[in-house]
Structure formats: C-alpha cells, structure tokens
C-alpha cells in the first residue's frame, strides 16, 4: 500500500475511533468518516460558549465545521450603552470567542430582550438554519427563566420539525438553577482537556462580567464531571426522536 494511502487510512480510523456515541441511554452510533456540520444556537452572544464551549472546542479540534448561531447581538446587555453600540461591542466579542473556539459566528437578527416567535419568524429561522446544512444542532433547554433562551429553543425545534428531523437535536444548560431548570442529562462530553480554551472564549465576552458568570458555569461543569467520571464535563439531553449523532469522547 502506498505511504499516502496508508496515512489516509490511519487518519480515517483515528477519526472514526474518536467519534462513537457517548449516550448513557442509547447505544453507540456509527458515524461516517467525513467532516460534520455542527450548529450551536444560543439566545445571546456567550450562551453557546458558556453552555458547551468545551464541546465546541472538541469538535473543531477533530476537524469538523462548527457554527455558533446567536439569536441576537446582545443589544440590551451593557448598562449605559445604547442598543446599537452594545450590539456592536458584543458582536465583536462573539467573533473573538468564535475565533478562539475554531467556530464561525452567525446572527439571526432578533433584538435582545424582544425576541418574536410567530409564523414569519419560524419561517425565517428555518431558512437560516437550513442554509447551514447541519448534521447536529444544539439548542438551549426550553424550561428556562430567560425569554430569549426559550425563544431560540422554540425556533430550533420548529425548524427541526420542518426539516423532517433530519439532524440530531441536543439541548444544553446554562447557569442551572438560575436560568436552566429541570435539566436531567442523557449524555456527557468530557471537556477536561478543553477547560482553558473554553475559559478564554468565555472571557472574550469582557462586557458581561465573565469573572462572575464563568465561576458559576465552572461549578456546573465540575458537578457534571463528578456525575460522569471526569474532571469537568458538559451535559446534554438528546431529544428522544433525534438521530443518535455521536458526540466526541475521550
């Protein structure tokens, strides 16, 4: 066998070995050896990074294409700043965080604190998400204290139905007990080796008091690590009708 062919075979075998499913309630899945399109949605800049930045880093390290799809630009998130200026600052922070994680930012065009969920916005979001051609989508858990978090969850779910459940659908948590409620994980991803990269991405959102909020999310990651047998982990719920797309594993 030529050297280049053998090298290619070994690379494919390594990728396949790194990707089998880690579901506690589902059998391991077989994944085609090809680049996967991963979309992580969030109500605001920072939500995907805090909730599953370690998992995003793992996907990008494996060579997959990752998009962070933000519902809005965080226009209402900086005290004393007018909405347009705040949105520009937080959009820049999101782009920096995406660069750190190896992801591409996309903005859905809603306004922070004024999300609209109706037939027109369902159709617009469906078109936006379909354009990404996702293999797997992560959304915020719908039982949440923030209306923007609930809105992105509802928009993703409707798009999934309209796309005939063609991609795997997972939910993630942020600030459990404060925002996300009644979250009972079915899957975990070990992020022990990605902690520093996740923290750097979260701290890229400098306008959002990361020294305060990262500490909260770190406690959650450590607790999920205790549950799953790792130093730190991120937890997910797979929709029961979703394809069992393989999550990264050690």
Order of alpha helices (4+ residues) and beta strands (2+ residues): alpha-beta-alpha-beta-alpha-beta-alpha-beta-alpha-beta-beta-alpha-alpha-beta
